[in-house]
Amino acid sequence: MNSSLTRAFLFFTILASAQARPLALVGGRLIDGFGGHPLANSVVIIDNERVIAVGTVGALQVPTDAEIISTEGMDLLPGLWDCHVHTTILGHSDYVHWDKTYPPRMGSEIMPAAARQLLMAGVTSARDLGGPLKESISVRDRINRGEIPGPTLYVAGPFIQHKPYPGTEYFRWGVKGAADGKAKVKQLADAGVNIIKLIDQDQMTTEEVKAVVDEAHARKLPVVAHAHRPEEIRRGLAAGVDCFEHTGLAAAPGYPDDVLKVLHERTAKMSLGPLFWCPTIEGFINYESLVENPEPLDDPANYDGVPTDIAADIRRSIAHPNQLAYYQITPLRAKTVRNKFKQLQDSGVVLLIGTDSGIPMKFHNSSTWHELDAWVNHLGVDAMTAIRAATYWPAVMMKVDKDYGSISKGKFADIIAVKGDVLRHIDLLQHVDLIIKHGKRVK
């Protein structure tokens, strides 16, 4: 563990040991995640990692032995979820170089740095969608044991696809036939992953895709699938995937009529539950402004906890943001995402906040609030709906809503707070003032 992560761990350990008595958050406005009217002058009492009572000042008695934190002038809300992160990458622009150079340092330095950045941005839960199996399981479990700071991670391990790209075999697994697809899912399930990630499923046979999804569901694992191309969506819908990722379709103006028709038919089937979609959209909306003003790329927070040599390598790789091959088609795609987002809204899918955090120039310390800001201030989503897409609905999607996703009695105390009115100024989330995870203050 590098020195900065060691200091962070000691800091979190000291905080945890100092919080053996109940904790009371008193006075702030509570946005509980359920979407109802916010609760003014709230009191939230936490004990043994969980919320034990929610009420208001004067109506709910604070235990005499509780440590009181004044939240006057603040909005409290559930800890954020980011439904699409990659802790194995840190904003570097050259995947070939990254995948060749840094595998030995993934589990020990890179993934822990990403996890800490996410947590300190108010992200207390995240779906980590694609990474080497051993390291993904290890980092998740070390976080859960309190050995390193980070959000509660739901890890996919290696991508499942037709054939891994050259040099990526250690975190992308190819499938050769339906039986092999089932065997690969069994191997992931036996290792303890939380979710299965499909990509390029239009290059797989229909039987292979169905075998992967059926085996995952038999083992009570949800399946998320890329939606870059129409046939990926068609095959994913036919096989019964639980969530699609990205808006996709390159620079096409919208989804084909037949895809929309099947989406409408699927979302009409209430007995199947919601169909979830994670559009990962802010990078398109903010790309040109970032090229015009690349100063945010120099923010030291981007490299918090990152070893000096790796940080220098990342900076070199993004020194000329307008020249990155990764983003050359982005200005064309940016013109289409508003319509695609609206089509998804109108189709009845439940949209989730996710960012693809870690891809070139997208840093774990800021990607989640950028996505929320894009939804509210560029796409016209009301703030309460956006917040629920980053709190309540992800917990429902992952079937952990009995423990996460809202601030209510009996659930884990994953709570953040900001000074001011977050329903009017969603960008307040770029500076989270209070972070509590499982009842322990981490900021």
C-alpha positions in Angstrom: 0.0 0.0 0.0 1.5 3.4 -0.9 2.1 6.1 1.7 -1.0 8.2 0.9 -3.3 5.2 1.0 -1.7 4.1 4.3 -2.4 7.5 5.8 -5.9 7.3 4.5 -6.5 3.9 6.1 -5.1 5.1 9.4 -7.4 8.1 9.3 -10.5 6.0 8.6 -9.4 3.5 11.4 -9.1 6.4 13.9 -12.5 7.7 12.9 -14.1 4.3 13.2 -12.7 3.6 16.6 -13.9 7.0 17.8 -17.5 6.3 16.8 -18.5 3.5 19.1 -21.4 5.5 20.5 -24.6 6.5 18.6 -24.4 9.3 16.1 -27.1 11.9 15.6 -27.4 14.2 12.6 -29.5 17.1 13.7 -31.2 20.0 11.9 -30.7 19.5 8.2 -33.2 18.9 5.4 -33.6 15.2 4.6 -34.0 14.0 1.1 -34.5 10.3 1.9 -34.3 8.7 -1.6 -38.0 7.8 -1.8 -38.9 10.9 -3.8 -41.3 12.4 -1.3 -41.3 15.9 0.1 -38.0 16.6 1.9 -38.1 16.6 5.7 -37.1 19.9 7.3 -35.3 20.1 10.6 -34.6 16.4 10.4 -32.9 14.1 13.0 -31.2 10.9 11.9 -29.9 8.6 14.6 -27.3 6.0 13.7 -26.0 3.1 15.8 -24.0 0.0 14.9 -23.7 0.9 11.2 -27.4 1.4 10.7 -30.1 4.1 10.9 -32.2 3.4 14.0 -34.6 6.3 13.8 -35.6 9.2 11.6 -37.7 12.2 12.8 -37.6 15.9 13.4 -36.1 18.3 16.0 -38.4 18.4 19.0 -40.3 15.2 18.1 -37.5 12.6 18.1 -35.4 12.4 21.2 -31.7 12.2 20.7 -30.0 9.5 22.9 -28.1 11.1 25.8 -24.9 9.3 24.9 -25.0 10.2 21.2 -22.4 12.3 19.4 -24.3 15.1 17.8 -23.4 16.5 14.4 -25.2 19.7 13.4 -26.5 19.6 9.8 -28.2 23.0 10.0 -28.2 24.6 6.6 -27.4 21.3 4.9 -29.2 18.9 2.7 -28.8 15.2 3.7 -29.3 12.5 1.1 -28.4 8.8 0.7 -24.8 8.1 -0.3 -24.5 8.2 -4.1 -24.3 5.2 -6.4 -22.3 5.2 -9.6 -23.6 2.3 -11.7 -20.7 2.2 -14.1 -17.1 2.6 -12.9 -13.8 1.1 -13.9 -11.5 1.1 -10.9 -8.8 -0.5 -13.1 -8.3 2.7 -15.1 -7.6 6.3 -14.0 -8.2 8.6 -17.0 -5.2 7.5 -19.2 -5.9 7.9 -22.9 -3.8 4.9 -24.3 -5.5 1.6 -23.4 -2.9 -0.5 -25.2 -0.1 1.1 -23.1 -2.1 0.9 -19.9 -3.2 -2.7 -20.3 0.4 -3.7 -21.1 2.1 -1.6 -18.4 0.1 -1.8 -15.2 -1.5 -5.2 -14.6 1.0 -5.9 -11.7 -0.1 -2.7 -9.9 -3.9 -3.0 -10.4 -4.8 -4.6 -7.1 -2.2 -2.9 -4.9 -2.2 0.7 -6.1 -4.5 1.6 -9.0 -7.8 0.1 -7.9 -7.5 1.2 -4.3 -6.7 4.8 -5.4 -9.8 4.8 -7.6 -12.0 3.4 -4.8 -10.8 6.1 -2.4 -11.5 8.9 -4.9 -15.0 7.6 -5.4 -15.8 7.4 -1.7 -14.4 10.9 -1.1 -16.7 12.2 -3.8 -19.7 10.9 -1.9 -20.0 7.6 -3.8 -20.7 5.0 -1.2 -21.8 2.2 -3.6 -20.6 1.4 -7.2 -20.9 -1.2 -9.8 -17.4 -2.0 -11.1 -18.0 -3.3 -14.6 -15.0 -5.1 -15.9 -11.7 -6.0 -14.5 -9.3 -8.8 -13.6 -11.1 -11.4 -11.5 -8.7 -11.9 -8.6 -8.0 -8.2 -8.1 -11.7 -7.2 -8.4 -12.7 -9.7 -5.7 -9.7 -8.8 -3.5 -10.3 -5.0 -3.6 -14.0 -5.4 -3.0 -13.4 -7.7 0.0 -10.6 -5.5 1.5 -13.0 -2.5 1.4 -15.7 -4.6 3.0 -13.3 -5.7 5.8 -12.3 -2.0 6.4 -8.7 -2.5 5.3 -8.9 0.2 2.6 -11.3 3.0 2.0 -13.8 2.8 -0.8 -17.5 2.4 -1.7 -19.3 -0.9 -1.4 -18.4 -2.4 -4.7 -20.5 -4.8 -6.8 -17.9 -6.3 -9.2 -18.3 -8.1 -12.5 -14.8 -9.4 -12.9 -13.9 -10.0 -16.6 -16.1 -9.0 -19.4 -17.9 -11.8 -21.3 -17.6 -11.4 -25.0 -17.1 -13.3 -28.3 -13.3 -12.8 -28.3 -11.0 -10.7 -26.1 -9.2 -7.8 -27.8 -5.4 -8.5 -28.2 -3.6 -7.9 -24.9 -6.7 -7.9 -22.7 -7.2 -11.6 -22.1 -6.6 -11.2 -18.3 -9.8 -9.2 -17.9 -11.9 -10.1 -21.0 -13.1 -13.7 -21.5 -14.1 -15.1 -24.9 -17.0 -17.5 -25.3 -16.9 -20.5 -27.7 -20.3 -22.1 -27.7 -23.2 -22.1 -25.3 -21.6 -24.6 -23.0 -18.5 -22.5 -22.7 -20.6 -19.5 -22.0 -22.3 -21.3 -19.1 -18.9 -22.5 -17.8 -17.5 -19.0 -17.9 -20.4 -17.7 -15.9 -20.1 -20.6 -13.4 -16.4 -19.8 -12.9 -17.2 -16.1 -12.2 -20.1 -17.0 -9.9 -18.0 -19.5 -8.0 -15.3 -16.8 -7.5 -18.0 -14.6 -6.0 -18.7 -11.8 -8.5 -21.9 -9.7 -8.0 -22.9 -9.1 -11.6 -22.1 -10.4 -15.1 -21.0 -7.9 -17.8 -21.7 -8.6 -21.5 -20.1 -6.7 -24.4 -20.2 -7.2 -28.1 -23.0 -9.7 -27.7 -24.0 -9.1 -31.3 -20.8 -11.0 -32.3 -21.9 -14.0 -30.2 -24.5 -16.4 -31.3 -28.0 -16.1 -30.0 -27.5 -19.4 -28.1 -24.3 -18.2 -26.5 -26.0 -15.0 -25.2 -29.0 -16.8 -23.9 -26.7 -19.4 -22.2 -24.8 -16.6 -20.4 -27.9 -14.8 -19.2 -29.7 -18.0 -18.2 -26.8 -19.3 -16.2 -26.3 -15.9 -14.5 -30.0 -15.7 -13.5 -29.9 -19.3 -12.3 -27.1 -18.2 -9.9 -29.1 -15.0 -9.0 -26.6 -12.7 -10.7 -27.9 -9.7 -12.8 -26.6 -9.2 -16.3 -25.7 -5.8 -17.8 -25.0 -5.5 -21.5 -23.5 -2.9 -23.7 -25.8 -1.0 -26.0 -23.4 0.3 -28.6 -25.1 -1.2 -31.6 -28.8 -2.1 -32.4 -28.1 -5.8 -32.6 -26.5 -5.7 -29.1 -29.8 -4.3 -27.8 -31.9 -6.8 -29.8 -30.0 -9.8 -28.5 -29.8 -8.5 -25.0 -33.6 -7.9 -24.9 -34.3 -11.4 -26.4 -32.1 -13.0 -23.8 -33.5 -11.1 -20.9 -30.6 -8.9 -19.7 -31.4 -6.7 -16.7 -29.7 -3.4 -17.6 -28.2 -1.8 -20.7 -25.1 0.4 -20.6 -24.5 3.6 -22.7 -26.6 5.4 -25.3 -24.5 3.9 -28.1 -25.3 3.9 -31.8 -22.3 6.1 -32.7 -23.6 9.2 -34.6 -27.0 7.8 -35.5 -29.7 10.2 -34.6 -31.8 7.7 -32.6 -32.8 4.1 -32.0 -34.3 2.1 -34.8 -38.1 1.8 -34.7 -38.0 -2.0 -34.1 -35.7 -1.5 -31.1 -38.0 1.1 -29.6 -41.0 -1.2 -30.2 -39.4 -4.1 -28.3 -38.4 -1.7 -25.5 -42.0 -0.5 -25.2 -43.2 -4.1 -25.1 -40.7 -5.1 -22.5 -41.3 -2.2 -20.2 -45.1 -2.9 -20.4 -44.5 -6.3 -18.7 -44.9 -5.3 -15.1 -44.5 -8.9 -13.9 -40.8 -8.8 -15.1 -40.0 -5.7 -13.1 -38.2 -2.6 -14.4 -35.8 -2.7 -17.3 -32.8 -0.6 -16.3 -30.6 1.6 -18.5 -27.4 3.4 -17.6 -26.8 6.0 -20.3 -23.3 7.3 -19.2 -23.9 10.6 -21.0 -22.1 13.6 -19.6 -18.9 13.0 -21.4 -20.6 13.8 -24.7 -22.2 17.0 -23.3 -19.0 18.3 -21.6 -16.3 17.2 -24.1 -16.1 20.4 -26.2 -16.0 22.6 -23.1 -13.2 20.5 -21.7 -11.2 20.9 -24.9 -11.8 24.6 -24.8 -10.8 24.8 -21.1 -8.6 21.8 -20.1 -7.6 23.3 -16.8 -9.8 20.8 -14.9 -7.4 18.1 -16.1 -4.8 19.6 -13.8 -6.9 19.3 -10.7 -4.7 17.6 -8.1 -7.8 15.7 -6.9 -7.6 13.7 -10.1 -4.4 12.1 -8.9 -5.2 11.8 -5.2 -3.7 8.6 -4.0 -2.2 7.8 -7.4 1.6 6.9 -7.4 3.7 9.8 -8.7 5.0 7.9 -11.8 1.5 6.8 -12.8 0.1 10.3 -12.4 2.8 11.7 -14.6 2.0 9.0 -17.2 -1.7 9.9 -17.2 -0.9 13.6 -17.5 1.4 13.0 -20.5 -1.3 10.9 -22.2 -3.9 13.7 -22.0 -1.6 16.7 -22.7 -3.5 17.4 -25.9 -7.1 16.6 -25.2 -8.4 17.6 -28.7 -6.0 15.1 -30.3 -7.2 12.0 -28.5 -8.3 9.3 -31.0 -10.8 8.1 -28.4 -12.9 11.3 -28.8 -12.7 12.3 -32.4 -16.3 11.3 -33.2 -17.6 12.7 -29.9 -18.7 16.1 -31.3 -20.9 14.2 -33.8 -22.3 11.9 -31.1 -22.9 14.8 -28.8 -25.5 16.1 -31.2 -27.5 12.9 -30.9 -27.5 12.1 -27.2 -30.4 14.4 -26.2 -32.7 12.7 -28.6 -31.6 9.2 -27.5 -31.9 10.1 -23.9 -35.5 11.4 -24.5 -36.3 8.2 -26.4 -35.1 6.1 -23.5 -37.2 8.2 -21.1 -40.3 7.8 -23.3 -39.7 4.0 -23.6 -40.3 3.4 -19.9 -36.9 2.2 -18.9 -35.6 3.1 -15.4 -32.5 5.3 -16.0 -29.6 5.0 -13.6 -26.7 7.4 -12.9 -23.4 5.8 -14.2 -20.4 7.4 -15.7 -17.9 5.0 -17.2 -15.6 6.6 -14.7 -11.9 5.9 -15.4 -12.0 6.2 -19.2 -9.8 8.9 -20.8 -10.1 12.3 -19.0 -12.9 11.0 -16.8 -11.7 11.0 -13.2 -13.2 9.1 -10.3 -13.3 12.2 -8.0 -15.7 14.2 -10.2 -17.4 12.0 -12.8 -20.5 11.2 -10.7 -21.5 14.8 -9.9 -20.8 15.7 -13.6 -23.4 13.1 -14.7 -26.0 14.4 -12.3 -25.3 17.9 -13.4 -25.7 17.0 -17.1 -29.0 15.3 -16.4 -30.5 18.2 -14.5 -28.9 21.3 -16.2 -28.6 20.0 -19.8 -31.2 17.3 -20.2 -34.0 18.8 -18.1 -34.4 16.0 -15.6 -35.7 17.3 -12.3 -33.2 17.0 -9.4 -35.2 14.6 -7.3 -35.5 12.2 -10.2 -31.8 12.4 -10.9 -31.0 11.9 -7.2 -33.2 8.8 -7.1 -31.4 7.5 -10.2 -28.2 7.7 -8.1 -29.6 6.3 -4.8 -32.9 4.4 -4.7 -33.1 2.8 -8.1 -29.5 1.4 -8.2 -30.2 -0.4 -4.9 -33.4 -1.8 -6.4 -31.6 -2.9 -9.5 -29.0 -4.8 -7.4 -31.7 -6.2 -5.1 -30.1 -4.7 -2.0 -32.7 -2.0 -1.4 -33.6 -3.6 2.0 -30.1 -2.3 3.1 -29.2 0.5 0.8 -30.5 3.3 -1.4 -32.5 5.4 1.1 -32.2 6.9 4.5 -34.7 5.0 6.6 -34.9 2.9 9.8 -33.0 -0.4 9.6 -30.8 0.4 6.6 -27.1 0.9 6.5 -26.2 4.5 7.3 -24.7 5.6 4.0 -25.4 9.3 4.1 -23.9 12.4 2.5 -24.6 16.1 3.2 -23.9 19.4 1.3 -24.3 23.0 2.4 -27.2 24.6 0.5 -30.2 23.5 -1.6 -29.1 20.6 -3.7 -32.6 20.4 -5.4 -31.9 23.9 -6.9 -28.2 23.6 -7.3 -27.3 20.0 -8.1 -23.6 21.0 -8.7 -23.2 21.4 -4.9 -22.4 17.7 -5.1 -19.0 18.5 -6.4 -18.1 19.5 -2.8 -19.6 17.0 -0.5 -19.2 18.3 3.1 -20.2 15.2 5.1 -19.7 11.5 4.1 -20.9 8.6 6.3 -20.5 5.0 5.2 -22.0 2.2 7.3 -22.4 4.6 10.1 -18.7 5.8 10.1 -17.7 9.3 9.2 -15.1 9.2 6.4 -15.2 13.0 5.8 
